[in-house]
Amino acid sequence: MTDHANTPISVVGLGLMGTALARAFLTAGHPTTVWNRTAAKADSLVAEGARLAPSVGEALGSGGVTILCLTDYPAVHDLLGDAKLAGTTLVNLSSGSSAQARETAAWAEKQGARYLDGAIMAVPPAIGTAEAVILLSGPRPDFDLGALGTISHLGEDPGLASLYDVAGLTMMWSVLNAWLQGTAMLKTAGVDATTYAPFARQIAAGVADWLPGYAEQVDKDSFPAEISALETDARAMDHLVEECEALEVNAELPKLLKAMADRAIAAGHGGEQYPVLIREFERARK
């Protein structure tokens, strides 16, 4: 990425995240223009040196890069539907699906705009630090957004950032749900969540270390049982379900995992390694 530390930036949408984005640009020395439907939300940023655009059109015409941080893609279309986009550069960090991202990219390009889609993998207080990861997809940027955090360009497909975003949410919720399942079980023996958390973290980190090797198996579509066979894992799943039921703890999650394993075993994959379950995830249940 070419370093353009003085690139003018406009930020459209000043919720908690949009305000954090604008403040990070100001701190890094970018000339920063802001706009929000409720203009009073810009007061603190203006006091810090931002310029308040009188209209969204003025923000788009500020001569640099416009960051969109709105509720969703319909809000983007509603706001920009009548705006003149020819010659503008838009970076849309609003939330939505990969299909919406691709549709919005095609629409923006027809209007003459250069469009990148993105996703923010951070909470507002982290913006401006290396811990804040900003995913971008679409044309490779030739401007600097490093003031926001760690920028990762994923490729030319504008839908990739949204796909990575939801894939990351899958990881987050799966890890948290697994921890809550174990916590509920241990609470029946008087073990509190604080006591269990370090052990759970150790297990999660250990499993994460398996991912590169398992990824190779998925990409090669070959699943030799180097650690354990799926049928062995399925027997352990039975024990988990039985323990949950004996403790009168909700067993829906382990039963779901066991049902997927059972289908894979019935299809002849019991002697292969756990990542063979990718075939269950790749097809929708009818």
C-alpha positions, -999 to 999 in steps of 0.1 A, spaced: 0 0 0 13 34 -9 17 57 21 -4 87 18 -5 100 54 -21 133 43 -50 117 23 -82 137 30 -108 115 47 -145 119 50 -164 98 76 -201 94 70 -220 80 100 -210 90 135 -222 63 158 -197 49 183 -177 32 156 -178 60 131 -167 85 157 -138 62 167 -128 60 130 -129 98 125 -110 104 157 -82 79 146 -78 98 113 -76 131 131 -50 118 155 -29 106 126 -30 140 110 -54 133 81 -76 163 70 -109 149 82 -145 158 72 -175 143 89 -212 141 83 -241 126 102 -279 130 100 -278 143 135 -252 170 132 -247 174 170 -230 141 170 -201 157 152 -195 184 179 -167 167 198 -149 159 165 -152 194 152 -137 206 185 -108 183 178 -103 197 143 -127 179 120 -147 198 94 -184 193 95 -199 189 60 -232 206 56 -245 177 34 -236 142 25 -228 155 -10 -202 179 5 -186 151 24 -184 129 -8 -169 158 -27 -141 165 -2 -115 152 -27 -102 122 -8 -116 89 5 -151 86 20 -156 60 48 -192 48 52 -200 35 86 -238 31 86 -262 6 100 -265 -16 69 -265 -17 31 -300 -5 27 -290 26 48 -261 31 24 -284 30 -7 -310 52 10 -283 78 18 -264 78 -14 -292 70 -39 -294 106 -52 -258 116 -46 -232 122 -73 -207 95 -70 -186 99 -102 -149 102 -93 -154 94 -56 -137 66 -37 -159 48 -12 -149 24 15 -180 9 30 -175 -5 65 -213 -11 71 -225 -45 81 -242 -69 57 -239 -100 36 -214 -109 8 -242 -107 -17 -251 -72 -6 -214 -62 -8 -211 -74 -44 -244 -58 -54 -234 -25 -38 -200 -26 -55 -216 -31 -89 -241 -3 -82 -213 21 -71 -191 13 -100 -220 20 -124 -222 55 -108 -186 60 -115 -172 55 -80 -142 34 -69 -156 11 -43 -141 -11 -16 -160 -31 9 -148 -38 44 -154 -52 79 -142 -40 113 -130 -68 135 -127 -46 166 -146 -27 192 -145 12 191 -120 17 218 -94 -5 199 -96 16 167 -63 33 161 -43 4 177 -26 -26 161 -52 -48 177 -80 -34 155 -81 -54 123 -98 -39 93 -106 -62 64 -109 -48 29 -119 -64 -4 -123 -50 -39 -96 -31 -58 -63 -29 -40 -62 4 -21 -37 30 -32 -43 52 -1 -34 48 35 -59 36 61 -33 25 86 -45 51 111 -73 27 119 -52 -3 129 -40 -34 110 -53 -33 74 -58 -66 56 -66 -66 19 -83 -100 11 -86 -98 -27 -105 -83 -56 -139 -99 -48 -158 -72 -29 -178 -99 -10 -147 -114 8 -146 -90 37 -182 -97 46 -176 -135 43 -145 -133 65 -165 -112 90 -193 -138 94 -167 -167 93 -150 -149 122 -183 -146 141 -188 -184 136 -155 -190 154 -163 -165 181 -197 -179 190 -186 -215 186 -157 -210 211 -179 -190 235 -208 -216 233 -184 -245 239 -170 -226 270 -205 -219 283 -214 -256 278 -184 -267 299 -190 -240 325 -226 -252 329 -214 -287 335 -187 -278 360 -210 -255 379 -230 -286 390 -199 -297 409 -194 -263 425 -166 -251 401 -171 -215 391 -165 -200 357 -134 -181 368 -117 -213 379 -126 -232 347 -116 -203 323 -78 -209 323 -82 -246 316 -107 -238 288 -84 -212 273 -56 -238 273 -78 -263 254 -89 -236 229 -53 -226 222 -43 -263 217 -72 -269 193 -62 -237 174 -28 -252 168 -44 -281 149 -59 -258 123 -30 -255 98 -27 -293 95 -64 -298 94 -66 -270 67 -42 -290 45 -65 -321 48 -95 -300 38 -77 -284 8 -64 -318 -3 -98 -335 3 -79 -363 21 -85 -371 58 -61 -398 70 -66 -405 107 -33 -392 121 -46 -382 155 -79 -401 159 -107 -415 137 -141 -398 136 -158 -429 150 -135 -426 181 -146 -389 184 -182 -399 181 -179 -423 210 -166 -394 231 -195 -373 219 -218 -400 233 -201 -396 267 -206 -358 265 -243 -361 258 -248 -387 285 -230 -366 311 -250 -335 302 -282 -354 305 -272 -370 338 -263 -335 352 -296 -321 338 -276 -296 317 -288 -286 282 -275 -312 257 -287 -296 224 -252 -285 213 -234 -318 218 -264 -337 203 -260 -315 172 -224 -323 169 -231 -360 174 -258 -360 147 -234 -345 122 -207 -371 131 -233 -399 128 -242 -388 93 -206 -387 82 -200 -422 97 -231 -435 80 -217 -422 47 -185 -443 52 -162 -417 68 -158 -432 103 -122 -442 98 -112 -407 86 -101 -377 107 -124 -351 122 -120 -325 94 -140 -349 71 -170 -332 87 -164 -303 62 -187 -323 39 -215 -319 64 -209 -282 67 -207 -277 29 -242 -288 22 -275 -274 35 -298 -297 53 -332 -301 35 
